[in-house]
Amino acid sequence: MDLIKLHTNEEIMTKKYYKWTKTSNLYSYFAANTSNHYIWAIKKCEVIANSIIEEKKTSL
């Protein structure tokens, strides 16, 4: 969060503001590399795992 706070909204939201982001914006990099992204992925995995378990129960 401290790193994010060092940037202006323009720096964070403007696509190609930093050359190394290519066609993206800095927000995309922050979102992909913070715990919120991983929490989202874990929830998706749990949904898939639960559906597999339910599928196995109904096929027995």
N, C-alpha and C positions, 0 to 999 in steps of 0.2 A: 504494500500500500504506500509506503514511503516513496518508492520509486515512481509510482503512478502520480503521486502528488507533485512531483518535480516537473510535470509536463502540463501545458495548457490544454484546454479542450480542443483547440485547433490542431495542436500537435498530435493528440490522441485520435481524433476522429477523421482527419483529412487523409484520404488515400494518397499514397505516394509522397507524403510529407517528408519522410525519410527514404532516401534512395534504396536502402537495403530492404525495405518492406515490399519492394516491387510494386504490384498493383493493389496491395492491401493497405490497411491503416494500422497504427500502433495498437489500437484497441483489440484487434484480432490476435495479436501476439500476446497481449496481457491476458485475454480471456482463455487462450489455449494453454497457458502455462501457469495458471493459478489453481488453487484447490477447488474452486467452483466448477471448473471443467471436469475434474476428476470425480467430484460428487455426482455430477450429471451422468458421467459414464458408469459409475457404480450403480446408480439407480436403474439405468437402462439394462445393465447386466442382470440385476436382480429380477427385473420384469421378465427377461428372457429365460432365466433359470426357473422361475416360478411357472412359466408356461410349459416348459419341458417337463417339470415335475407333474403338473396337472395332466398333461398329455399322457404320461406314463401311467398315471392312476386310472384314467379312463380306458386305457387299452388293456388293462388287466382283467 
